[in-house]
Amino acid sequence: MKPQGVIFGSRIAAPAIREAAESLIDYLGIPRGRNPQISHPPSVNIPAGRLPEIDTHVPDFTGAAKRSLLPLLLRDDIRVEIRGDGWVRRQHPLAGTPVTRGMTIILELE
């Protein structure tokens, strides 16, 4: 028996199939049209950064990872506050400020 009258397959099934196909294309990384496909290695090497030394002036901590900042918490001549996670985006006082005993350095991470 053949369907008679108006057939709604294109209105009912096609949108669901299209959505599923687009999800699979994105999941499998299949390039679309003229978009280039970019391949990259499965891992990323992040070099271990050296912690800038604090001597007479506050160094620029911008970009330093939280893990590298932890030794600063052991200092008894200055106080260091680490706020947030990730890498240093802002600091107070600014780099170049003279270091004084008992000063507080605030490092804001994102």
C-alpha distances in whole Angstrom, upper triangle without the diagonal:
4,7,9,13,15,14,17,16,20,21,21,20,23,26,25,25,28,30,30,30,33,35,34,36,39,39,39,42,40,41,39,40,44,45,47,47,50,51,54,55,54,57,60,64,66,69,72,74,77,78,81,84,86,90,91,88,85,83,79,77,74,71,72,70,71,71,74,76,76,80,81,80,83,86,89,90,87,84,81,78,74,71,68,66,65,68,71,70,73,77,80,82,81,82,86,87,90,90,92,92,90,88,84,81,78,75,72,69,65
4,6,10,12,11,14,14,17,18,18,18,20,23,23,23,25,28,28,28,31,33,32,34,37,37,37,39,37,39,37,37,41,42,44,44,48,49,52,54,52,56,58,62,64,68,70,72,75,77,79,82,84,88,89,86,83,80,77,74,71,69,70,68,69,70,72,74,75,78,79,79,82,84,87,88,85,82,79,76,72,70,66,64,64,66,69,68,71,74,77,80,79,80,84,85,88,88,90,91,88,86,82,80,76,73,70,67,63
4,7,8,7,10,11,14,15,15,16,18,21,21,21,23,26,26,27,29,31,31,33,35,36,36,38,36,38,35,36,40,41,43,43,46,48,51,53,52,55,57,61,63,66,68,70,74,75,77,81,82,86,87,84,81,78,75,72,69,67,68,66,67,68,71,72,73,76,77,77,80,82,85,86,83,80,77,74,70,67,64,62,62,64,67,66,68,72,75,78,77,78,81,83,86,85,88,88,86,84,80,77,74,71,67,65,61
4,7,8,11,13,15,16,17,18,19,22,23,23,25,28,28,29,31,33,34,35,37,38,39,41,39,40,37,37,41,42,45,45,49,50,53,55,54,57,59,63,65,69,71,72,76,77,79,83,84,88,89,86,82,80,77,74,71,68,70,68,69,70,73,74,75,79,79,79,82,84,87,88,85,82,79,75,72,69,66,64,64,66,68,67,70,74,76,79,78,79,83,84,87,87,89,90,88,85,82,79,75,73,69,66,63
4,6,10,12,14,15,16,17,19,21,23,23,25,27,28,29,31,33,34,35,37,38,39,41,39,39,37,37,40,42,45,45,48,50,53,55,54,57,59,63,64,68,70,72,75,76,78,82,83,87,88,84,81,79,75,73,70,67,69,68,68,70,72,73,74,78,78,78,81,84,86,87,84,81,77,74,71,68,64,63,63,65,67,66,69,72,75,78,77,78,81,83,86,86,88,89,87,84,80,78,74,71,68,65,61
4,6,9,11,11,12,14,16,18,19,20,21,24,25,26,28,30,31,32,34,35,36,37,36,36,33,34,37,38,41,42,45,47,50,52,51,54,56,60,61,65,67,68,72,73,75,78,79,83,84,81,77,75,72,69,66,64,66,64,65,66,69,70,71,75,75,75,78,80,83,84,80,77,74,71,67,64,61,60,59,61,64,62,65,68,71,74,73,74,78,79,82,82,84,85,83,80,77,74,70,68,64,62,58
4,6,8,9,10,11,12,15,16,17,18,21,22,22,24,26,27,28,31,32,33,34,32,33,30,31,34,36,38,39,42,44,46,49,48,51,53,57,58,62,64,65,69,70,72,75,77,80,82,78,75,73,69,67,64,61,63,61,62,63,66,67,68,72,72,72,75,77,80,81,78,75,71,68,65,62,58,57,56,59,61,60,63,66,69,72,71,72,75,77,80,80,82,83,81,78,74,72,68,65,62,59,55
4,6,5,6,8,10,12,13,14,15,17,19,20,22,23,25,26,28,29,30,32,30,31,28,29,33,33,36,36,39,41,44,46,45,48,50,54,55,59,61,62,66,67,69,72,73,77,78,75,71,69,66,63,60,58,60,58,58,60,63,64,65,68,69,69,72,74,77,78,74,71,68,65,61,58,55,54,53,55,58,56,59,63,65,68,67,68,72,73,76,76,78,79,77,74,71,68,64,62,58,55,52
4,5,5,5,7,10,11,11,13,15,16,17,19,21,21,23,25,26,27,29,27,28,26,26,30,31,34,33,37,38,41,43,42,45,47,51,52,56,58,60,63,64,66,70,71,75,76,73,70,67,64,62,58,56,58,56,56,58,60,62,63,66,67,67,70,72,75,76,73,70,66,63,60,57,53,52,51,53,56,55,58,61,64,67,66,67,70,72,75,75,77,78,76,73,69,67,63,60,57,54,50
4,6,6,5,8,10,10,11,13,15,15,17,19,20,21,23,25,26,27,25,26,23,23,27,28,31,31,34,36,39,41,41,44,45,49,51,54,57,58,61,62,64,68,69,73,74,71,68,65,62,60,56,54,56,54,55,56,59,60,61,65,65,65,68,70,73,74,71,68,65,62,58,55,52,50,49,51,54,53,55,59,62,65,63,64,68,69,73,73,75,76,74,71,67,65,61,58,55,52,48
4,6,6,7,9,11,11,13,15,16,17,19,21,22,23,25,26,28,26,27,24,25,28,29,32,32,35,37,40,42,41,44,45,49,50,54,56,57,61,62,64,67,68,72,73,70,66,64,61,58,55,53,55,53,54,55,58,59,60,64,64,64,67,69,72,73,70,67,63,60,57,54,50,49,48,50,53,51,54,58,60,63,62,63,67,68,71,71,73,74,72,69,66,63,60,57,53,51,47
4,6,7,7,9,11,12,13,15,17,18,20,21,23,24,25,27,26,27,25,26,29,30,32,32,35,37,39,41,40,43,44,48,49,53,55,56,60,61,63,66,68,71,73,69,66,64,60,58,55,52,54,52,53,54,57,58,59,62,63,63,66,68,71,72,68,65,62,59,55,52,49,48,47,50,52,51,54,57,60,63,62,63,67,68,71,71,73,73,71,69,65,62,59,56,52,50,46
4,6,5,6,9,10,11,12,14,16,17,18,20,21,22,24,23,24,22,24,27,28,30,30,33,34,37,39,37,40,42,46,47,51,53,55,58,59,62,65,67,70,72,69,65,63,59,57,54,51,53,51,51,53,55,57,57,61,62,62,65,67,70,71,68,65,61,58,55,52,48,47,46,48,51,50,53,56,59,62,61,62,66,67,70,70,72,73,71,68,64,62,58,55,52,49,45
4,5,5,6,9,10,10,12,14,15,16,18,20,21,22,20,21,19,20,24,24,27,27,30,32,34,37,36,39,40,44,46,49,52,53,57,58,60,63,65,68,70,67,63,61,57,55,52,49,51,49,50,51,54,55,56,60,61,61,64,66,69,70,67,64,60,57,54,51,47,46,45,47,50,48,51,55,58,61,59,60,64,65,69,68,71,71,70,67,63,60,57,54,51,48,44
4,6,5,6,9,10,11,12,14,15,17,18,20,21,20,21,18,20,23,23,26,26,29,31,33,35,34,37,39,42,44,47,49,51,54,55,57,61,62,66,67,64,60,58,54,52,49,46,48,46,47,49,51,52,54,57,58,58,61,63,66,67,63,60,57,54,50,48,44,43,42,44,46,45,48,52,55,57,56,57,61,62,65,65,67,68,66,63,60,57,54,51,47,44,41
4,5,5,6,9,10,11,12,14,16,17,18,20,19,21,19,21,25,24,27,26,28,30,32,34,33,35,37,41,42,46,48,50,53,54,56,60,61,65,66,63,60,57,54,51,48,46,47,45,46,47,50,51,52,56,56,56,59,61,64,65,62,59,56,53,49,46,43,41,41,43,46,45,48,51,54,57,56,57,61,62,65,64,67,67,65,63,59,56,53,50,46,44,40
4,6,5,6,9,10,11,12,14,15,16,18,17,19,17,19,23,22,25,24,27,28,30,32,31,34,36,40,42,45,48,49,53,54,56,60,61,65,67,64,60,58,54,52,49,46,48,45,46,47,50,51,52,56,57,57,60,62,65,66,63,60,57,54,50,48,44,42,41,43,46,45,48,52,55,58,57,57,61,62,66,65,67,68,66,64,60,57,54,51,47,44,41
4,5,5,6,9,10,10,12,14,15,16,15,16,14,16,19,19,22,21,24,26,28,31,30,33,35,38,40,43,46,47,51,52,54,58,59,63,64,61,58,55,52,49,46,44,46,44,45,46,48,50,51,54,55,55,58,60,63,64,61,59,55,52,49,46,42,40,39,41,44,43,46,50,53,55,54,55,58,60,63,63,65,66,64,62,58,55,52,49,45,42,39
4,5,5,6,9,10,11,12,14,15,15,16,15,17,20,19,22,21,24,25,27,30,28,31,33,36,38,41,43,45,48,49,51,55,56,60,62,58,55,53,49,47,44,41,43,41,42,43,45,47,48,51,52,52,55,57,60,61,58,55,52,49,45,43,39,37,36,38,41,40,43,47,50,52,51,52,56,57,60,60,62,63,61,58,55,52,49,46,42,39,35
4,6,5,6,9,10,10,12,14,14,16,15,18,21,20,22,21,23,24,26,28,27,29,31,35,37,40,43,44,48,49,51,55,57,60,62,59,55,53,50,47,44,41,43,41,41,42,45,46,47,51,52,52,55,57,60,61,58,55,52,49,45,43,39,37,36,39,41,41,44,47,51,53,52,53,57,58,61,60,63,63,61,59,55,52,49,46,43,40,36
4,5,5,6,9,10,10,12,11,13,12,15,18,17,19,18,21,22,24,27,25,29,31,34,36,40,42,44,48,49,51,55,57,60,62,59,55,53,49,47,44,41,43,41,42,43,45,47,48,51,52,53,55,58,61,62,59,56,53,50,46,44,40,38,37,39,42,41,44,48,51,54,52,53,56,58,61,61,63,64,62,60,56,53,50,47,43,40,37
4,5,5,6,9,10,10,10,11,10,13,16,15,17,16,18,20,22,25,24,27,28,32,34,37,40,41,45,46,48,52,54,57,59,56,52,50,46,44,41,38,40,38,39,40,43,44,45,49,50,50,53,55,58,59,56,53,50,47,43,41,37,35,34,36,39,38,41,44,48,50,49,49,53,55,58,57,60,61,59,57,53,50,47,43,40,37,33
4,5,5,6,9,10,10,13,12,16,18,17,18,17,19,20,21,23,22,25,27,30,32,35,38,39,43,44,46,50,52,55,57,54,50,48,45,42,39,36,38,36,37,38,40,42,43,46,47,47,50,52,55,57,54,51,47,45,41,39,35,33,31,34,37,36,39,43,46,49,47,48,52,53,56,56,58,59,57,54,51,48,45,41,38,35,31
4,5,5,6,8,8,11,12,15,18,16,17,15,18,18,20,22,21,24,26,30,32,35,38,39,43,45,47,51,52,56,58,55,52,49,46,43,40,37,39,36,38,38,41,43,44,47,48,48,51,53,57,58,55,52,49,46,42,40,37,34,33,35,38,38,41,44,48,50,49,49,53,55,58,57,59,60,58,56,53,49,46,43,40,37,33
4,6,5,6,5,8,8,12,14,13,14,12,15,16,18,21,20,23,25,29,31,34,37,38,42,44,46,50,52,55,57,54,51,48,45,42,39,36,38,36,37,38,40,42,44,47,48,48,51,53,57,58,55,52,49,46,42,40,37,34,32,34,37,37,40,44,47,49,48,48,52,53,56,56,59,60,58,56,52,49,46,43,40,36,33
4,6,5,7,8,9,13,15,12,13,12,13,14,16,19,18,21,22,26,28,31,34,35,39,40,43,46,48,52,53,50,47,44,41,39,36,33,34,32,34,35,37,39,40,43,44,45,48,50,53,54,51,49,45,42,39,37,33,30,29,31,34,33,36,40,43,46,44,45,48,50,53,52,55,56,54,52,48,45,42,39,36,32,29
4,6,8,11,12,16,18,16,16,13,14,15,16,18,16,19,21,25,27,30,33,35,38,40,42,46,48,51,53,51,47,44,41,39,36,33,34,32,33,33,36,38,39,42,43,44,46,49,52,53,50,48,44,42,38,36,32,30,28,30,33,33,37,40,44,46,45,45,48,50,53,52,55,55,54,52,48,45,42,39,36,32,29
4,6,9,11,15,17,15,14,11,13,13,15,16,15,19,21,25,27,31,33,35,39,41,43,47,49,52,55,52,49,46,43,40,37,34,35,33,35,35,37,39,40,43,45,45,48,50,54,55,52,50,46,44,40,39,35,32,30,32,35,35,39,42,46,48,47,46,50,52,55,54,57,57,56,54,50,47,44,41,38,34,31
4,6,9,13,14,11,11,8,9,10,12,15,14,17,19,23,25,29,32,33,37,39,41,45,47,50,52,50,46,43,40,38,35,32,33,31,33,34,36,38,39,42,44,44,47,49,52,53,51,49,45,43,39,37,34,31,29,30,33,33,37,40,44,46,44,44,47,49,52,52,55,56,54,52,49,45,43,39,36,33,29
4,6,10,11,10,10,8,10,12,15,17,17,21,23,26,28,32,35,37,40,42,44,48,50,54,56,53,50,46,43,41,38,35,37,35,37,37,39,41,43,46,47,48,51,53,56,57,54,52,48,46,43,41,37,34,32,34,37,36,40,43,47,49,47,47,50,52,55,55,58,59,58,55,52,49,46,42,40,36,33
4,7,8,6,6,6,9,11,15,18,19,22,23,27,29,32,35,36,40,42,44,48,50,53,55,52,49,46,42,40,37,34,36,35,37,38,39,42,43,46,47,48,51,53,56,57,54,52,48,46,43,41,37,35,32,33,36,35,39,42,46,48,46,46,49,51,54,54,57,59,58,55,52,48,46,42,39,36,33
4,6,6,8,9,12,15,18,21,22,25,26,30,31,35,38,39,43,44,46,50,52,55,57,53,50,47,44,42,39,36,38,37,39,40,42,44,46,49,49,50,53,55,58,59,56,54,50,48,44,42,39,36,34,35,38,37,40,44,47,49,47,47,50,53,56,56,59,60,59,56,53,50,47,43,40,37,34
4,6,8,10,14,17,20,24,25,28,29,32,34,37,40,41,45,47,48,52,54,57,58,55,52,49,46,44,41,38,41,40,42,43,44,46,48,51,52,53,56,58,61,61,58,56,52,50,47,45,42,39,37,38,40,39,42,46,49,51,49,49,52,54,58,58,61,63,62,59,55,52,49,46,43,40,36
4,6,9,12,16,19,23,24,27,27,31,32,35,39,39,43,45,46,50,52,55,56,53,50,47,44,42,39,36,39,38,41,42,43,45,47,50,51,52,55,56,60,60,57,55,51,49,46,44,41,39,36,36,39,37,41,44,48,49,47,47,50,52,56,56,59,61,60,57,54,51,48,44,42,39,35
4,7,9,13,16,20,21,24,24,27,29,32,35,36,39,41,43,46,48,52,53,50,47,44,40,39,35,33,35,35,37,38,39,41,44,46,47,48,51,53,56,56,53,51,48,46,42,40,37,35,32,33,35,34,37,41,44,46,44,43,47,49,52,53,56,57,57,54,51,47,44,41,38,35,32
4,6,10,13,17,19,21,21,25,26,29,33,34,37,39,41,45,47,50,51,48,46,42,39,38,34,31,34,33,36,37,38,40,42,45,46,47,50,51,55,55,52,50,47,45,41,40,37,34,31,32,34,33,37,40,44,45,43,42,45,48,51,52,55,56,56,53,50,46,44,40,38,35,31
4,7,10,14,15,18,19,22,24,27,31,32,36,38,40,43,46,49,51,48,45,42,38,37,34,30,33,32,34,35,36,38,40,43,44,45,48,49,53,53,51,49,45,44,40,39,35,33,30,30,33,32,36,39,43,45,43,42,45,48,51,51,54,55,54,52,49,45,43,39,37,33,30
4,7,10,12,15,15,19,21,24,27,28,32,34,36,40,42,45,47,44,42,38,35,33,30,27,29,28,31,31,32,35,37,39,40,42,45,46,50,50,47,46,42,41,37,36,33,30,27,27,30,30,33,36,40,42,40,39,42,45,47,47,51,52,51,49,46,42,40,36,34,31,28
4,7,9,12,13,16,19,22,25,27,31,33,35,39,41,45,47,44,41,38,35,33,30,27,28,27,30,30,31,34,36,38,39,41,43,45,48,49,47,45,41,40,37,36,33,29,26,27,30,30,34,37,40,42,40,39,42,45,47,47,50,51,51,48,45,42,40,36,34,31,28
4,6,8,9,12,15,18,21,23,27,30,32,35,38,41,43,41,38,35,32,30,27,24,25,24,27,27,27,30,32,34,36,37,40,41,45,46,43,42,38,37,34,33,30,27,23,24,27,27,31,34,38,39,37,36,39,42,44,44,47,48,47,45,42,39,37,33,31,28,25
4,6,7,10,13,16,19,22,25,28,31,34,37,40,43,40,38,34,32,29,27,24,24,23,25,25,26,29,30,33,34,36,38,40,43,44,42,41,37,36,33,33,30,26,23,23,27,28,31,34,38,39,37,36,39,42,44,43,46,47,46,44,42,38,36,33,31,28,26
4,7,10,13,17,19,22,26,28,31,34,37,40,43,41,38,35,32,29,27,24,24,22,24,23,25,28,29,31,33,35,36,39,42,43,41,40,36,35,31,31,28,24,22,23,26,27,31,34,37,39,38,36,40,42,44,43,46,46,46,44,41,38,36,32,30,27,24
4,7,10,13,15,18,22,24,27,30,33,37,39,37,34,31,29,26,24,21,21,19,21,20,21,24,26,28,30,31,33,35,39,40,38,36,33,32,28,28,25,22,19,20,23,25,28,31,34,36,35,33,36,39,41,40,42,43,42,40,38,34,33,29,28,24,22
4,6,10,13,15,19,21,24,27,30,33,36,34,31,28,25,23,21,17,17,16,18,18,18,22,23,25,27,29,31,32,36,37,35,34,30,29,26,26,23,20,16,17,20,22,25,27,31,33,31,30,33,35,37,36,39,40,39,37,35,31,30,26,25,21,20
4,6,9,12,15,18,21,24,27,30,33,31,29,25,23,21,20,16,16,14,17,16,16,20,21,23,25,27,28,30,34,34,33,32,28,28,25,25,23,20,16,16,19,21,25,26,30,31,30,28,31,33,35,34,37,37,37,35,33,30,28,25,24,21,20
4,6,9,12,15,17,21,24,27,30,28,25,22,20,17,16,12,12,11,14,13,13,16,18,20,21,23,25,27,30,31,29,28,25,25,21,22,20,17,13,13,16,18,21,23,26,27,26,24,27,29,31,30,33,34,33,32,29,26,25,21,21,18,17
4,6,9,12,15,18,21,24,27,25,23,20,18,16,15,12,11,11,14,13,12,15,17,18,20,22,24,25,29,29,27,27,24,24,21,23,21,18,15,14,16,18,21,22,26,27,25,23,25,28,29,28,31,32,32,30,28,25,24,21,21,18,19
4,7,9,13,15,18,22,25,23,21,18,17,14,15,12,10,9,12,10,8,12,14,14,16,19,20,21,25,26,24,24,21,22,19,21,20,17,14,13,15,18,20,21,24,25,23,21,24,26,27,26,29,29,29,27,25,22,22,19,20,17,18
4,6,9,12,15,18,21,20,17,14,13,11,11,9,7,8,11,10,7,10,13,13,14,17,19,19,23,23,22,22,19,19,17,19,19,16,13,11,12,15,17,17,21,21,20,18,20,22,23,22,25,26,26,24,23,19,19,16,17,15,17
4,6,9,12,15,18,17,15,12,12,10,12,11,8,10,12,11,7,9,12,11,12,16,17,17,20,20,19,20,17,19,17,20,20,18,16,13,13,16,18,17,20,20,19,16,18,20,21,20,23,23,24,22,21,18,19,16,18,17,19
4,6,9,12,15,14,12,9,10,8,11,10,7,9,10,10,6,7,10,9,9,13,14,14,17,17,16,16,14,15,14,17,18,16,15,12,12,15,16,14,17,17,16,14,16,17,18,16,19,20,20,19,17,14,15,13,16,15,18
4,7,9,12,11,9,6,7,7,10,11,9,12,13,13,10,9,12,11,10,14,15,14,17,16,15,16,14,16,15,18,19,19,17,14,12,15,15,13,15,15,14,11,12,14,15,14,17,18,19,17,16,13,15,13,16,16,19
4,6,9,9,8,7,10,10,13,15,12,15,15,15,12,11,13,11,10,14,14,12,15,14,13,15,14,16,17,20,22,21,20,17,15,18,17,15,16,15,15,12,12,14,13,12,15,15,17,16,16,13,16,15,18,19,22
4,7,6,6,6,10,10,14,16,14,16,16,17,14,12,14,12,9,13,13,10,13,11,10,12,12,15,16,19,21,22,21,18,16,18,17,14,14,13,13,10,10,11,10,8,11,12,13,12,13,11,14,14,17,19,22
4,6,7,8,12,14,17,19,17,20,20,21,17,15,17,15,13,16,15,12,14,11,11,14,14,18,19,22,25,25,25,22,19,21,20,17,16,14,14,12,11,11,9,7,10,11,14,13,14,13,17,17,21,22,26
4,7,9,13,15,18,21,20,22,23,23,20,18,20,18,15,18,18,15,15,12,12,15,16,19,21,24,26,27,27,24,21,22,20,17,16,13,13,11,9,9,6,5,8,10,13,12,14,14,17,18,22,24,27
4,6,10,12,15,18,17,20,21,22,19,17,19,18,15,18,18,15,17,13,12,14,14,17,19,21,24,25,24,21,18,19,17,13,13,10,10,7,5,5,4,5,9,12,14,12,13,12,15,15,19,21,24
4,7,9,12,15,14,17,17,19,16,14,16,15,12,15,17,14,16,13,11,12,12,14,15,18,20,21,20,17,14,15,13,10,9,8,7,5,5,5,6,6,10,12,13,10,11,8,11,12,15,17,20
4,6,9,12,11,15,16,17,14,12,16,15,12,16,17,15,18,16,13,15,13,15,15,18,19,20,19,15,12,14,12,10,11,10,8,5,6,8,10,10,13,15,16,14,13,10,12,12,15,16,19
4,6,9,9,13,14,16,14,12,16,16,14,17,19,18,20,19,16,16,14,15,14,16,18,18,16,12,10,10,9,8,10,10,7,5,8,10,12,13,16,18,19,16,15,11,12,10,12,13,16
4,6,6,9,10,13,10,9,13,13,12,14,17,16,19,18,15,15,12,13,11,13,14,14,13,9,6,8,8,7,10,11,9,8,11,13,15,14,17,19,19,16,14,10,10,8,10,10,13
4,6,9,11,14,12,11,15,16,15,17,20,20,23,22,19,18,15,15,13,13,14,13,11,7,5,5,7,8,11,12,10,9,13,15,17,17,21,22,22,19,17,13,12,9,9,9,11
4,6,9,12,10,11,14,16,15,18,21,21,24,24,21,20,16,16,13,14,13,12,9,5,5,6,9,11,14,16,14,13,16,18,21,20,24,25,24,22,19,16,14,11,11,9,10
4,7,8,7,7,11,12,12,15,17,18,21,21,18,17,14,14,11,13,13,11,9,5,5,9,11,11,14,16,15,13,16,18,20,19,22,23,22,20,18,14,13,10,11,9,11
4,5,5,7,9,12,12,14,17,18,21,22,20,18,15,14,11,12,11,8,6,4,7,10,12,13,17,18,18,17,20,21,23,22,24,25,24,22,19,16,14,11,11,8,10
4,5,5,7,10,10,11,14,16,19,20,18,16,12,11,8,9,9,6,6,6,7,11,13,13,16,18,18,18,21,21,23,21,23,23,22,20,17,14,13,9,10,8,10
4,5,6,9,10,11,13,15,19,20,19,17,14,14,11,13,12,9,9,9,11,15,16,16,19,21,21,20,23,24,25,23,24,24,23,22,19,16,15,13,13,11,13
4,6,7,9,11,12,14,18,19,17,16,13,14,11,14,14,12,11,10,10,14,16,15,18,19,19,17,20,21,22,20,22,22,21,20,18,15,15,12,14,12,15
4,6,6,8,10,11,15,16,13,12,9,10,8,11,12,11,11,10,9,13,14,12,15,16,16,15,18,18,19,17,19,19,18,17,14,12,11,9,11,11,14
4,5,6,8,10,13,15,13,12,9,10,9,12,13,12,12,12,12,16,17,15,17,18,19,19,21,21,22,19,20,19,18,17,15,13,13,11,14,13,16
4,5,6,7,11,13,12,12,10,12,12,15,16,16,16,15,15,19,19,17,18,19,20,19,20,20,20,17,19,17,17,16,15,14,15,14,16,16,19
4,5,6,9,10,9,8,7,9,10,13,15,15,16,15,14,17,16,14,15,15,16,16,17,17,17,14,15,14,13,13,11,10,11,11,14,15,18
4,6,8,10,9,7,6,8,9,12,15,15,16,16,15,18,18,15,16,17,18,18,20,19,19,16,16,15,13,13,11,11,11,12,14,15,19
4,6,9,9,9,9,12,13,16,18,19,20,19,18,22,21,19,19,19,21,20,22,21,20,16,17,14,13,14,13,13,15,15,18,19,22
4,6,6,7,8,12,13,17,20,20,21,20,19,22,21,18,17,17,19,18,19,18,17,13,13,11,10,11,11,12,14,15,18,20,23
4,6,7,10,13,16,19,22,23,24,23,22,24,23,19,18,18,20,20,21,19,17,13,12,9,8,11,11,13,15,17,21,22,26
4,7,10,14,16,20,23,24,25,24,21,24,22,18,17,16,18,18,18,16,14,10,8,5,6,8,10,11,15,17,20,22,26
4,7,10,13,16,20,21,22,21,18,20,18,15,13,12,15,15,16,13,12,8,8,6,5,5,6,8,11,13,17,19,23
4,7,10,13,17,18,20,19,16,19,16,13,12,12,15,16,17,15,14,11,11,9,6,6,5,6,9,11,14,17,20
4,6,10,13,15,16,15,13,15,13,10,10,11,13,14,16,15,15,12,13,12,10,8,6,5,6,8,11,13,17
4,6,10,12,14,14,12,14,12,10,10,12,14,15,18,17,18,15,16,15,13,11,7,6,5,6,8,11,14
4,7,8,10,10,9,11,11,10,11,13,15,16,19,18,20,18,19,18,16,14,11,9,6,5,6,7,11
4,7,10,10,9,10,10,10,12,14,16,17,21,20,22,20,21,21,19,17,13,11,7,6,5,6,9
4,7,9,9,10,11,12,14,17,18,19,23,23,25,23,25,25,22,20,16,14,11,9,6,5,6
4,7,8,10,12,14,17,19,20,20,24,24,26,25,26,26,24,22,19,16,13,10,8,5,6
4,7,9,12,14,17,19,19,19,23,24,26,25,27,27,26,24,20,17,15,11,9,6,5
4,6,9,11,15,17,16,16,20,21,23,22,25,25,24,22,19,15,13,9,8,5,6
4,6,7,11,13,12,13,16,17,20,19,22,23,21,19,16,12,10,6,6,4,7
4,7,11,13,12,12,16,17,20,20,23,24,23,20,17,13,11,8,6,5,6
4,7,9,8,10,14,14,17,17,20,22,20,17,14,11,8,6,5,7,9
4,6,6,8,11,11,14,14,16,18,17,13,11,7,6,5,6,9,12
3,5,8,11,9,12,12,14,16,14,11,8,6,5,7,9,12,15
4,7,8,6,9,10,11,14,13,9,8,6,7,9,11,15,18
4,6,6,10,11,14,16,16,13,12,9,10,10,12,15,17
4,6,9,10,13,16,17,14,13,10,12,11,14,16,18
4,6,9,12,15,17,14,14,12,14,15,17,19,22
4,6,9,13,14,11,12,10,13,14,17,20,23
4,6,10,12,10,12,11,15,16,20,22,25
4,7,9,7,9,10,13,15,19,21,25
4,6,6,9,11,14,17,20,23,27
4,6,9,11,15,18,21,24,28
4,7,10,13,16,19,22,26
4,7,10,13,16,19,23
4,6,10,13,16,20
4,6,10,13,17
4,7,10,13
4,6,10
4,7
4
